[in-house]
Amino acid sequence: MFESVKAGRLLDIPSEETLSDGTAGGVEPGSVTFDYCRDCVDDWILVPESTISKAMYFMLDHHHKAVEGAVGVSVGAFMQESSRFVGQTVVIVSSGSNVSVASVKKIIDEHFPSA
């Protein structure tokens, strides 16, 4: 979506594999999503896969909540850019938990390797 808004039109860009299926793309022509993003999003924080994974692990480890990749994008964006928000009240809506056991295991293995 970032690239489409930057271009001023909906682009057909192939999606790469990601932990964040919900933000992977696939916006249909005529969808209201592009217009909302173009008109209402003030700033974009692009989050790499490694940060999404780290944020998902953080949520599991510190909040005991398995979250999907789209939540990892939001939490990861905050983790990545936390200095921008010093002194401000920040709310991150964490409402998705559509994540497979295999993905959770891979994330745990990546961030908490066996001794």
Stockholm file with secondary structure:
# STOCKHOLM 1.0

chainA/1-115         MFESVKAGRLLDIPSEETLSDGTAGGVEPGSVTFDYCRDCVDDWILVPESTISKAMYFMLDHHHKAVEGAVGVSVGAFMQESSRFVGQTVVIVSSGSNVSVASVKKIIDEHFPSA
#=GR chainA/1-115 SS CHHHHHHTSCCCCCCCCCSCGGGSCCCCTTCHHHHHHHHHCCCCCCCCHHHHHHHHHHHHHHHCCCCCHHHHHHHHHHHHTGGGGTTSCCCCCCCCCCCCHHHHHHHHHHHSCCC
#=GC SS_cons         CHHHHHHTSCCCCCCCCCSCGGGSCCCCTTCHHHHHHHHHCCCCCCCCHHHHHHHHHHHHHHHCCCCCHHHHHHHHHHHHTGGGGTTSCCCCCCCCCCCCHHHHHHHHHHHSCCC
//
